[in-house]
Amino acid sequence: MLSILTVLCASTVEAQMITVSNNLLLDAGKVPNLGIEMTTGNRTTVGINGFYGRQPMLTDGGHLWGIRPEWKYYLSGRPLHGLYVGVGGMAVVYDLKIKRKYYDGNAIGGGMLLGYVLNLSKRVNIDFHSGFGFLTYKQKEYFEGDNYDDYTVDGKVVANAKGSWLLPVDFGITLSYIIR
């Protein structure tokens, strides 16, 4: 997936536009984020978003961080405008406490994106988007007060929970600024 995005980035395009963005819904959930997106053709863009949150909303503590690369194809015929479809990936590392349960692990996945970019001015856009995909995780999962040292193999603490889910992998309202 990442190699495909790299090849798409390497293509030469005249008058490339570059944007910086911020997902306002992640900010509302106490997960600051920053993204960069670049046009790679007359109808396509490629981007990467990074996020990090200490004690995100709906948790009782912990942190998470991750990256989300994505490729978008604009149906309007011009990038950064109108309806688009795309593909994206996600990699997340987390250590969270929710109620009396701890989740310490990582997840990776990818999926399809659908969105609409509304141009507010010559340089400012707002992007309404959602995505659905496949996510697989591996984590240490235990309750407060558990003796987690019992989950060891050859003296090394290992994950005791893993699995895969088909679920929403992206949802947001992103404010973008075209810097070039």
N, C-alpha and C positions, 0 to 999 in steps of 0.2 A: 504494500500500500504506500509506504513512505517513498519507495523507489519510483513508483508511478508519479507521485507528486513532484519529485525531484526532476524527473524528465520533463514534465509539463512546465516547470519553472525555468528550465534551461532553454526553452524555445525563445527565439528572438521576436520581439514585437515592437512596432513603432508606437510611440506615445504611450508608454506604460503608465498606468495609474497605480498609485500606492496609497492605501488607506490605513489608518490606525483606528481601532474600534474598542468598544467597551460594552459588554452585555449587562444591561441595566437590571435584569431579573437576577443574575448572579450576585450583583452588588447588593440588591435588596435581601438576598439570602446570606449576607455577610461573607461572600467569597469574591474578593477583588480579582479582576481579570484584565487582560490586555491582549489585543489581537492585531495582526498585520495581514493585509490582503493585497495581492498584486494581480493585475490583469496579465493573462498569458495568451490571449487571442481576442478575436472580435466578439466572442460570446462567452469566454471562460475566465475564471480567476482561480487562484490558489492562495490559501492562507493558513496561518497557524495561530492558535489562541492558547494562552497560558493562564492558569488560575491557581490561587493559593488562598486557603481560608483557615483561620484559627477560630475554633469554636463556631462553626457554621450554624445557621438557624436550624432549629429542630433537633439539635444535639445538646448534650450536657457537657461537652468538652472535646478536646482533641484537635486534629488538623487534617487537611487534605490538600493535595496539590496534583496538578496534571497538565497535560497538553492535548490539544485537539487539532490535528491537521485536517484540511478539507479542500475539496475541489468543487467548483460550481459551474453549471452551464446555464446561461441566461437565455430564456425563450424569447425575450424582446428583441434580440439581435444586437444588443449592446451591453457590455459588462457594467455591473454596479447600478443596474436599473431594471425594475420590473420583476416579473416572476422568474424563479430559477429552481432547478433540481440539482442535486449533487450527491457526492459521497463523502464520508468523513470517518475518521478514526478517533480513538480516545485511549489514553493511558493515564491511570490514576493511582496514586499511592495515598493511603489513608490510615489514620489511627484515631478512631472516634468512639465516644461513649454516648449511647442512646438509652435513656432510662438507666437501668442497672446492668446493661450489657455492653461489652467492649468488642470492637471490630478493628483488627489491625491487619492490613493486607494490601493487595493491589488488584487492579482490574484492567483489562484491555478489551477493546472491541471496535466495532465499526458498524456503519449503517448508511441509510439513505436520508437525504435532506430535502426539505421543501421550504421555500421562503419567498418573500416579496420585499424588494427594496424600494422604498419611497424616497424620492429626492426632495429634501426640504429646502436646499439652496444649491448653488453651484458646487460647493465643497462639503456639505453636510447631508448625510443620509440616515434613514432609520430603517432597520432590517427586522422584519417579523419572520421568525423561522421556527421550525420544529424538525425533529429527526427521530427515526425509529430504527433500531438495529439489534445486534447480537452482542452481548457483553459476557465475558467469562472472568471469574474472580477466584482468588486463592487467599485465605485469610485465617488468622487466629481469632476465634470467636469464643468468648467466655463471659461468665457473669461476675459481677463485683464480689470479691471474697473467695473466688475459686483459686485453687493452687495450680496455676497454669504450668508450673514446672513439671507437672505430670505428663505433659504432651511433649515428650522428648524421644528422639531416635538417635542412638549413639551419642548421647549427651548434648544433642543439638535440638533446640526448640523448633518445632515444625508447625505448619498450618494444619488445623483440624477441620476446616470447612473449605469446600471448593464447589464450584458449579457454574452454570451458564444460564443466562436469562435472555429472553426476547422482550425488549422494553424500550421506552423512550430514552434516547441517548443525548438528545439536545433539545432545548426549548428556550426561546428567549426573544428579547427585544434589544437589538444592538444599535447603539449610536456610533456612526462612523464619520471620520473626517478625512477627506482626500488631501494628502499632503503634496502630491505631485500628479 
